Amino acid sequence: MIDAPTMAAAQHIRPATLGNPSPLDRPRNAAYKRAMMLRTAIIIRITCPAL
């Protein structure tokens, strides 16, 4: 289950990743991915405490 802010953030990240393959964007994209993974893990932990 993906909430609306996560979808909006993913839509915001995708064009920057596709249109701007510059070396400066790679660390930021990695940080975004790590933050999204942490965020989804927290959302799953909140919605399904049994996991």
Secondary structure, DSSP 8 states (H G I E B T S, - for coil): ---HHHHHHHHHHHHHHHH---TTHHHHHHHHHHHHHHHHHHHHHHH-TT-
